[in-house]
Amino acid sequence: MANNIAPSGLEKEQIFVMAEKEMEYRVELFNKLTSTCFKKCVENKYKDSELNMGENSCIDRCVSKYWQVTNLIGQMLGTGQPPM
């Protein structure tokens, strides 16, 4: 049989703090991604109310590359491997 032991108050607090830090990290990551790709892909002078095809394509590529690099760094940090 599996051992079903409920976490103690201290463990619950630690889990909550870890979840809070994870959420802060994800919000910061999203904000950096948004800022970086916007600066790179959208002109400073707004001509249209929507993104044009070139801006849309640039943002798609930028976001894709940003996630790839973020995941690669996370994997390297998780395994302790030095960068290539």
PDB file as gemmi writes it, atoms N, CA and C in Angstrom:
CRYST1    1.000    1.000    1.000  90.00  90.00  90.00 P 1                      
ATOM      1  N   MET A   1       0.822  -1.185   0.000  1.00  0.00           N  
ATOM      2  CA  MET A   1       0.000   0.000   0.000  1.00  0.00           C  
ATOM      3  C   MET A   1       0.867   1.250   0.000  1.00  0.00           C  
ATOM      4  N   ALA A   2       0.358   2.291  -0.637  1.00  0.00           N  
ATOM      5  CA  ALA A   2       1.083   3.556  -0.658  1.00  0.00           C  
ATOM      6  C   ALA A   2       0.930   4.254   0.673  1.00  0.00           C  
ATOM      7  N   ASN A   3       1.949   4.962   1.057  1.00  0.00           N  
ATOM      8  CA  ASN A   3       1.963   5.685   2.318  1.00  0.00           C  
ATOM      9  C   ASN A   3       1.408   7.089   2.078  1.00  0.00           C  
ATOM     10  N   ASN A   4       0.203   7.376   2.524  1.00  0.00           N  
ATOM     11  CA  ASN A   4      -0.423   8.683   2.315  1.00  0.00           C  
ATOM     12  C   ASN A   4      -0.260   9.550   3.552  1.00  0.00           C  
ATOM     13  N   ILE A   5       0.840  10.288   3.584  1.00  0.00           N  
ATOM     14  CA  ILE A   5       1.121  11.169   4.716  1.00  0.00           C  
ATOM     15  C   ILE A   5       0.896  12.600   4.247  1.00  0.00           C  
ATOM     16  N   ALA A   6       0.033  13.311   4.950  1.00  0.00           N  
ATOM     17  CA  ALA A   6      -0.247  14.697   4.595  1.00  0.00           C  
ATOM     18  C   ALA A   6       0.954  15.565   4.973  1.00  0.00           C  
ATOM     19  N   PRO A   7       1.261  16.571   4.129  1.00  0.00           N  
ATOM     20  CA  PRO A   7       2.393  17.453   4.457  1.00  0.00           C  
ATOM     21  C   PRO A   7       2.100  18.262   5.716  1.00  0.00           C  
ATOM     22  N   SER A   8       3.150  18.518   6.456  1.00  0.00           N  
ATOM     23  CA  SER A   8       3.013  19.316   7.688  1.00  0.00           C  
ATOM     24  C   SER A   8       2.801  20.781   7.324  1.00  0.00           C  
ATOM     25  N   GLY A   9       2.509  21.600   8.311  1.00  0.00           N  
ATOM     26  CA  GLY A   9       2.315  23.033   8.092  1.00  0.00           C  
ATOM     27  C   GLY A   9       3.537  23.688   7.497  1.00  0.00           C  
ATOM     28  N   LEU A  10       4.732  23.278   7.970  1.00  0.00           N  
ATOM     29  CA  LEU A  10       5.983  23.833   7.453  1.00  0.00           C  
ATOM     30  C   LEU A  10       6.173  23.441   5.989  1.00  0.00           C  
ATOM     31  N   GLU A  11       5.887  22.189   5.668  1.00  0.00           N  
ATOM     32  CA  GLU A  11       6.026  21.732   4.279  1.00  0.00           C  
ATOM     33  C   GLU A  11       5.040  22.451   3.373  1.00  0.00           C  
ATOM     34  N   LYS A  12       3.820  22.669   3.853  1.00  0.00           N  
ATOM     35  CA  LYS A  12       2.827  23.403   3.062  1.00  0.00           C  
ATOM     36  C   LYS A  12       3.307  24.818   2.792  1.00  0.00           C  
ATOM     37  N   GLU A  13       3.890  25.441   3.800  1.00  0.00           N  
ATOM     38  CA  GLU A  13       4.419  26.798   3.646  1.00  0.00           C  
ATOM     39  C   GLU A  13       5.550  26.815   2.620  1.00  0.00           C  
ATOM     40  N   GLN A  14       6.443  25.824   2.681  1.00  0.00           N  
ATOM     41  CA  GLN A  14       7.548  25.742   1.723  1.00  0.00           C  
ATOM     42  C   GLN A  14       7.022  25.534   0.307  1.00  0.00           C  
ATOM     43  N   ILE A  15       6.017  24.691   0.161  1.00  0.00           N  
ATOM     44  CA  ILE A  15       5.410  24.448  -1.148  1.00  0.00           C  
ATOM     45  C   ILE A  15       4.792  25.740  -1.676  1.00  0.00           C  
ATOM     46  N   PHE A  16       4.105  26.468  -0.804  1.00  0.00           N  
ATOM     47  CA  PHE A  16       3.479  27.723  -1.198  1.00  0.00           C  
ATOM     48  C   PHE A  16       4.533  28.743  -1.633  1.00  0.00           C  
ATOM     49  N   VAL A  17       5.622  28.857  -0.870  1.00  0.00           N  
ATOM     50  CA  VAL A  17       6.692  29.808  -1.201  1.00  0.00           C  
ATOM     51  C   VAL A  17       7.332  29.434  -2.540  1.00  0.00           C  
ATOM     52  N   MET A  18       7.566  28.152  -2.764  1.00  0.00           N  
ATOM     53  CA  MET A  18       8.145  27.708  -4.035  1.00  0.00           C  
ATOM     54  C   MET A  18       7.204  28.021  -5.197  1.00  0.00           C  
ATOM     55  N   ALA A  19       5.911  27.784  -5.016  1.00  0.00           N  
ATOM     56  CA  ALA A  19       4.935  28.075  -6.062  1.00  0.00           C  
ATOM     57  C   ALA A  19       4.871  29.576  -6.341  1.00  0.00           C  
ATOM     58  N   GLU A  20       4.965  30.373  -5.298  1.00  0.00           N  
ATOM     59  CA  GLU A  20       4.956  31.826  -5.448  1.00  0.00           C  
ATOM     60  C   GLU A  20       6.180  32.298  -6.229  1.00  0.00           C  
ATOM     61  N   LYS A  21       7.347  31.760  -5.901  1.00  0.00           N  
ATOM     62  CA  LYS A  21       8.576  32.121  -6.613  1.00  0.00           C  
ATOM     63  C   LYS A  21       8.504  31.689  -8.077  1.00  0.00           C  
ATOM     64  N   GLU A  22       7.946  30.519  -8.327  1.00  0.00           N  
ATOM     65  CA  GLU A  22       7.786  30.032  -9.702  1.00  0.00           C  
ATOM     66  C   GLU A  22       6.887  30.978 -10.498  1.00  0.00           C  
ATOM     67  N   MET A  23       5.811  31.421  -9.881  1.00  0.00           N  
ATOM     68  CA  MET A  23       4.899  32.343 -10.548  1.00  0.00           C  
ATOM     69  C   MET A  23       5.592  33.669 -10.846  1.00  0.00           C  
ATOM     70  N   GLU A  24       6.357  34.190  -9.884  1.00  0.00           N  
ATOM     71  CA  GLU A  24       7.102  35.429 -10.099  1.00  0.00           C  
ATOM     72  C   GLU A  24       8.094  35.266 -11.250  1.00  0.00           C  
ATOM     73  N   TYR A  25       8.773  34.120 -11.293  1.00  0.00           N  
ATOM     74  CA  TYR A  25       9.729  33.839 -12.365  1.00  0.00           C  
ATOM     75  C   TYR A  25       9.025  33.830 -13.721  1.00  0.00           C  
ATOM     76  N   ARG A  26       7.880  33.172 -13.790  1.00  0.00           N  
ATOM     77  CA  ARG A  26       7.159  33.071 -15.067  1.00  0.00           C  
ATOM     78  C   ARG A  26       6.635  34.432 -15.527  1.00  0.00           C  
ATOM     79  N   VAL A  27       6.175  35.244 -14.605  1.00  0.00           N  
ATOM     80  CA  VAL A  27       5.700  36.585 -14.961  1.00  0.00           C  
ATOM     81  C   VAL A  27       6.870  37.421 -15.475  1.00  0.00           C  
ATOM     82  N   GLU A  28       8.005  37.356 -14.781  1.00  0.00           N  
ATOM     83  CA  GLU A  28       9.194  38.099 -15.213  1.00  0.00           C  
ATOM     84  C   GLU A  28       9.658  37.617 -16.593  1.00  0.00           C  
ATOM     85  N   LEU A  29       9.656  36.315 -16.818  1.00  0.00           N  
ATOM     86  CA  LEU A  29      10.043  35.752 -18.104  1.00  0.00           C  
ATOM     87  C   LEU A  29       9.114  36.249 -19.211  1.00  0.00           C  
ATOM     88  N   PHE A  30       7.815  36.218 -18.952  1.00  0.00           N  
ATOM     89  CA  PHE A  30       6.842  36.693 -19.934  1.00  0.00           C  
ATOM     90  C   PHE A  30       7.054  38.174 -20.235  1.00  0.00           C  
ATOM     91  N   ASN A  31       7.278  38.973 -19.196  1.00  0.00           N  
ATOM     92  CA  ASN A  31       7.490  40.407 -19.403  1.00  0.00           C  
ATOM     93  C   ASN A  31       8.757  40.684 -20.206  1.00  0.00           C  
ATOM     94  N   LYS A  32       9.823  39.945 -19.932  1.00  0.00           N  
ATOM     95  CA  LYS A  32      11.068  40.117 -20.690  1.00  0.00           C  
ATOM     96  C   LYS A  32      10.873  39.704 -22.143  1.00  0.00           C  
ATOM     97  N   LEU A  33      10.198  38.590 -22.361  1.00  0.00           N  
ATOM     98  CA  LEU A  33       9.937  38.106 -23.716  1.00  0.00           C  
ATOM     99  C   LEU A  33       9.124  39.143 -24.480  1.00  0.00           C  
ATOM    100  N   THR A  34       8.064  39.639 -23.869  1.00  0.00           N  
ATOM    101  CA  THR A  34       7.199  40.622 -24.516  1.00  0.00           C  
ATOM    102  C   THR A  34       7.975  41.885 -24.868  1.00  0.00           C  
ATOM    103  N   SER A  35       8.730  42.388 -23.920  1.00  0.00           N  
ATOM    104  CA  SER A  35       9.493  43.610 -24.138  1.00  0.00           C  
ATOM    105  C   SER A  35      10.552  43.426 -25.225  1.00  0.00           C  
ATOM    106  N   THR A  36      11.296  42.332 -25.142  1.00  0.00           N  
ATOM    107  CA  THR A  36      12.366  42.072 -26.105  1.00  0.00           C  
ATOM    108  C   THR A  36      11.829  41.951 -27.522  1.00  0.00           C  
ATOM    109  N   CYS A  37      10.799  41.139 -27.704  1.00  0.00           N  
ATOM    110  CA  CYS A  37      10.265  40.903 -29.047  1.00  0.00           C  
ATOM    111  C   CYS A  37       9.540  42.131 -29.582  1.00  0.00           C  
ATOM    112  N   PHE A  38       8.881  42.883 -28.719  1.00  0.00           N  
ATOM    113  CA  PHE A  38       8.207  44.104 -29.159  1.00  0.00           C  
ATOM    114  C   PHE A  38       9.229  45.116 -29.664  1.00  0.00           C  
ATOM    115  N   LYS A  39      10.298  45.330 -28.887  1.00  0.00           N  
ATOM    116  CA  LYS A  39      11.331  46.292 -29.291  1.00  0.00           C  
ATOM    117  C   LYS A  39      11.988  45.871 -30.599  1.00  0.00           C  
ATOM    118  N   LYS A  40      12.181  44.577 -30.763  1.00  0.00           N  
ATOM    119  CA  LYS A  40      12.866  44.074 -31.946  1.00  0.00           C  
ATOM    120  C   LYS A  40      11.989  44.119 -33.198  1.00  0.00           C  
ATOM    121  N   CYS A  41      10.692  43.883 -33.051  1.00  0.00           N  
ATOM    122  CA  CYS A  41       9.842  43.629 -34.210  1.00  0.00           C  
ATOM    123  C   CYS A  41       8.843  44.722 -34.571  1.00  0.00           C  
ATOM    124  N   VAL A  42       8.503  45.587 -33.654  1.00  0.00           N  
ATOM    125  CA  VAL A  42       7.458  46.579 -33.924  1.00  0.00           C  
ATOM    126  C   VAL A  42       8.093  47.955 -34.048  1.00  0.00           C  
ATOM    127  N   GLU A  43       7.714  48.652 -35.121  1.00  0.00           N  
ATOM    128  CA  GLU A  43       8.245  49.997 -35.351  1.00  0.00           C  
ATOM    129  C   GLU A  43       7.775  50.955 -34.257  1.00  0.00           C  
ATOM    130  N   ASN A  44       8.585  51.974 -34.008  1.00  0.00           N  
ATOM    131  CA  ASN A  44       8.226  52.971 -32.990  1.00  0.00           C  
ATOM    132  C   ASN A  44       7.048  53.838 -33.425  1.00  0.00           C  
ATOM    133  N   LYS A  45       6.906  54.032 -34.732  1.00  0.00           N  
ATOM    134  CA  LYS A  45       5.795  54.834 -35.256  1.00  0.00           C  
ATOM    135  C   LYS A  45       4.668  53.882 -35.644  1.00  0.00           C  
ATOM    136  N   TYR A  46       3.555  53.978 -34.951  1.00  0.00           N  
ATOM    137  CA  TYR A  46       2.426  53.104 -35.223  1.00  0.00           C  
ATOM    138  C   TYR A  46       1.622  53.646 -36.398  1.00  0.00           C  
ATOM    139  N   LYS A  47       1.546  52.854 -37.452  1.00  0.00           N  
ATOM    140  CA  LYS A  47       0.799  53.266 -38.639  1.00  0.00           C  
ATOM    141  C   LYS A  47      -0.576  52.607 -38.676  1.00  0.00           C  
ATOM    142  N   ASP A  48      -0.665  51.411 -38.117  1.00  0.00           N  
ATOM    143  CA  ASP A  48      -1.914  50.649 -38.147  1.00  0.00           C  
ATOM    144  C   ASP A  48      -2.305  50.246 -36.732  1.00  0.00           C  
ATOM    145  N   SER A  49      -3.564  49.895 -36.588  1.00  0.00           N  
ATOM    146  CA  SER A  49      -4.028  49.458 -35.263  1.00  0.00           C  
ATOM    147  C   SER A  49      -3.661  48.004 -34.988  1.00  0.00           C  
ATOM    148  N   GLU A  50      -3.271  47.279 -36.036  1.00  0.00           N  
ATOM    149  CA  GLU A  50      -2.879  45.879 -35.887  1.00  0.00           C  
ATOM    150  C   GLU A  50      -1.475  45.667 -36.441  1.00  0.00           C  
ATOM    151  N   LEU A  51      -0.865  44.557 -36.060  1.00  0.00           N  
ATOM    152  CA  LEU A  51       0.466  44.227 -36.572  1.00  0.00           C  
ATOM    153  C   LEU A  51       0.377  43.888 -38.049  1.00  0.00           C  
ATOM    154  N   ASN A  52       1.399  44.309 -38.814  1.00  0.00           N  
ATOM    155  CA  ASN A  52       1.431  43.906 -40.219  1.00  0.00           C  
ATOM    156  C   ASN A  52       2.041  42.499 -40.319  1.00  0.00           C  
ATOM    157  N   MET A  53       2.059  41.953 -41.525  1.00  0.00           N  
ATOM    158  CA  MET A  53       2.520  40.579 -41.720  1.00  0.00           C  
ATOM    159  C   MET A  53       3.983  40.404 -41.311  1.00  0.00           C  
ATOM    160  N   GLY A  54       4.830  41.381 -41.634  1.00  0.00           N  
ATOM    161  CA  GLY A  54       6.248  41.294 -41.280  1.00  0.00           C  
ATOM    162  C   GLY A  54       6.463  41.321 -39.775  1.00  0.00           C  
ATOM    163  N   GLU A  55       5.743  42.205 -39.089  1.00  0.00           N  
ATOM    164  CA  GLU A  55       5.850  42.284 -37.631  1.00  0.00           C  
ATOM    165  C   GLU A  55       5.348  40.997 -36.980  1.00  0.00           C  
ATOM    166  N   ASN A  56       4.243  40.487 -37.494  1.00  0.00           N  
ATOM    167  CA  ASN A  56       3.681  39.237 -36.970  1.00  0.00           C  
ATOM    168  C   ASN A  56       4.659  38.082 -37.116  1.00  0.00           C  
ATOM    169  N   SER A  57       5.258  37.985 -38.287  1.00  0.00           N  
ATOM    170  CA  SER A  57       6.226  36.921 -38.557  1.00  0.00           C  
ATOM    171  C   SER A  57       7.455  37.064 -37.656  1.00  0.00           C  
ATOM    172  N   CYS A  58       7.927  38.295 -37.501  1.00  0.00           N  
ATOM    173  CA  CYS A  58       9.089  38.559 -36.643  1.00  0.00           C  
ATOM    174  C   CYS A  58       8.796  38.161 -35.199  1.00  0.00           C  
ATOM    175  N   ILE A  59       7.627  38.526 -34.712  1.00  0.00           N  
ATOM    176  CA  ILE A  59       7.263  38.194 -33.334  1.00  0.00           C  
ATOM    177  C   ILE A  59       7.160  36.687 -33.152  1.00  0.00           C  
ATOM    178  N   ASP A  60       6.576  35.978 -34.129  1.00  0.00           N  
ATOM    179  CA  ASP A  60       6.500  34.509 -34.046  1.00  0.00           C  
ATOM    180  C   ASP A  60       7.888  33.899 -33.921  1.00  0.00           C  
ATOM    181  N   ARG A  61       8.818  34.345 -34.772  1.00  0.00           N  
ATOM    182  CA  ARG A  61      10.189  33.815 -34.728  1.00  0.00           C  
ATOM    183  C   ARG A  61      10.884  34.185 -33.423  1.00  0.00           C  
ATOM    184  N   CYS A  62      10.708  35.419 -32.996  1.00  0.00           N  
ATOM    185  CA  CYS A  62      11.355  35.903 -31.772  1.00  0.00           C  
ATOM    186  C   CYS A  62      10.890  35.095 -30.558  1.00  0.00           C  
ATOM    187  N   VAL A  63       9.592  34.917 -30.426  1.00  0.00           N  
ATOM    188  CA  VAL A  63       9.045  34.167 -29.294  1.00  0.00           C  
ATOM    189  C   VAL A  63       9.531  32.720 -29.329  1.00  0.00           C  
ATOM    190  N   SER A  64       9.526  32.122 -30.512  1.00  0.00           N  
ATOM    191  CA  SER A  64       9.981  30.739 -30.653  1.00  0.00           C  
ATOM    192  C   SER A  64      11.445  30.599 -30.216  1.00  0.00           C  
ATOM    193  N   LYS A  65      12.300  31.483 -30.695  1.00  0.00           N  
ATOM    194  CA  LYS A  65      13.721  31.441 -30.332  1.00  0.00           C  
ATOM    195  C   LYS A  65      13.910  31.703 -28.836  1.00  0.00           C  
ATOM    196  N   TYR A  66      13.154  32.645 -28.297  1.00  0.00           N  
ATOM    197  CA  TYR A  66      13.268  32.982 -26.871  1.00  0.00           C  
ATOM    198  C   TYR A  66      12.954  31.760 -26.024  1.00  0.00           C  
ATOM    199  N   TRP A  67      11.870  31.032 -26.362  1.00  0.00           N  
ATOM    200  CA  TRP A  67      11.497  29.831 -25.605  1.00  0.00           C  
ATOM    201  C   TRP A  67      12.527  28.726 -25.774  1.00  0.00           C  
ATOM    202  N   GLN A  68      13.048  28.558 -26.999  1.00  0.00           N  
ATOM    203  CA  GLN A  68      14.071  27.535 -27.226  1.00  0.00           C  
ATOM    204  C   GLN A  68      15.298  27.794 -26.361  1.00  0.00           C  
ATOM    205  N   VAL A  69      15.765  29.033 -26.351  1.00  0.00           N  
ATOM    206  CA  VAL A  69      16.951  29.385 -25.570  1.00  0.00           C  
ATOM    207  C   VAL A  69      16.671  29.230 -24.078  1.00  0.00           C  
ATOM    208  N   THR A  70      15.498  29.681 -23.638  1.00  0.00           N  
ATOM    209  CA  THR A  70      15.137  29.559 -22.224  1.00  0.00           C  
ATOM    210  C   THR A  70      15.102  28.092 -21.797  1.00  0.00           C  
ATOM    211  N   ASN A  71      14.508  27.240 -22.623  1.00  0.00           N  
ATOM    212  CA  ASN A  71      14.453  25.811 -22.313  1.00  0.00           C  
ATOM    213  C   ASN A  71      15.842  25.182 -22.316  1.00  0.00           C  
ATOM    214  N   LEU A  72      16.680  25.572 -23.267  1.00  0.00           N  
ATOM    215  CA  LEU A  72      18.040  25.053 -23.339  1.00  0.00           C  
ATOM    216  C   LEU A  72      18.832  25.437 -22.087  1.00  0.00           C  
ATOM    217  N   ILE A  73      18.724  26.679 -21.679  1.00  0.00           N  
ATOM    218  CA  ILE A  73      19.421  27.138 -20.470  1.00  0.00           C  
ATOM    219  C   ILE A  73      18.913  26.383 -19.250  1.00  0.00           C  
ATOM    220  N   GLY A  74      17.593  26.208 -19.164  1.00  0.00           N  
ATOM    221  CA  GLY A  74      17.014  25.464 -18.049  1.00  0.00           C  
ATOM    222  C   GLY A  74      17.514  24.033 -17.996  1.00  0.00           C  
ATOM    223  N   GLN A  75      17.629  23.398 -19.158  1.00  0.00           N  
ATOM    224  CA  GLN A  75      18.142  22.027 -19.208  1.00  0.00           C  
ATOM    225  C   GLN A  75      19.599  21.977 -18.780  1.00  0.00           C  
ATOM    226  N   MET A  76      20.386  22.948 -19.249  1.00  0.00           N  
ATOM    227  CA  MET A  76      21.807  22.973 -18.886  1.00  0.00           C  
ATOM    228  C   MET A  76      21.978  23.206 -17.386  1.00  0.00           C  
ATOM    229  N   LEU A  77      21.199  24.093 -16.831  1.00  0.00           N  
ATOM    230  CA  LEU A  77      21.285  24.359 -15.397  1.00  0.00           C  
ATOM    231  C   LEU A  77      20.823  23.149 -14.607  1.00  0.00           C  
ATOM    232  N   GLY A  78      19.822  22.434 -15.120  1.00  0.00           N  
ATOM    233  CA  GLY A  78      19.309  21.260 -14.433  1.00  0.00           C  
ATOM    234  C   GLY A  78      20.279  20.103 -14.431  1.00  0.00           C  
ATOM    235  N   THR A  79      21.068  19.965 -15.501  1.00  0.00           N  
ATOM    236  CA  THR A  79      22.011  18.858 -15.590  1.00  0.00           C  
ATOM    237  C   THR A  79      23.407  19.243 -15.135  1.00  0.00           C  
ATOM    238  N   GLY A  80      23.649  20.561 -14.985  1.00  0.00           N  
ATOM    239  CA  GLY A  80      24.959  21.029 -14.546  1.00  0.00           C  
ATOM    240  C   GLY A  80      25.988  21.034 -15.663  1.00  0.00           C  
ATOM    241  N   GLN A  81      25.537  20.940 -16.917  1.00  0.00           N  
ATOM    242  CA  GLN A  81      26.471  20.939 -18.040  1.00  0.00           C  
ATOM    243  C   GLN A  81      26.897  22.366 -18.378  1.00  0.00           C  
ATOM    244  N   PRO A  82      28.163  22.546 -18.739  1.00  0.00           N  
ATOM    245  CA  PRO A  82      28.608  23.872 -19.147  1.00  0.00           C  
ATOM    246  C   PRO A  82      28.042  24.191 -20.523  1.00  0.00           C  
ATOM    247  N   PRO A  83      27.905  25.485 -20.866  1.00  0.00           N  
ATOM    248  CA  PRO A  83      27.402  25.868 -22.194  1.00  0.00           C  
ATOM    249  C   PRO A  83      28.320  25.367 -23.287  1.00  0.00           C  
ATOM    250  N   MET A  84      27.757  25.149 -24.460  1.00  0.00           N  
ATOM    251  CA  MET A  84      28.539  24.637 -25.608  1.00  0.00           C  
ATOM    252  C   MET A  84      29.394  25.703 -26.205  1.00  0.00           C  
TER     253      MET A  84                                                      
END                                                                             
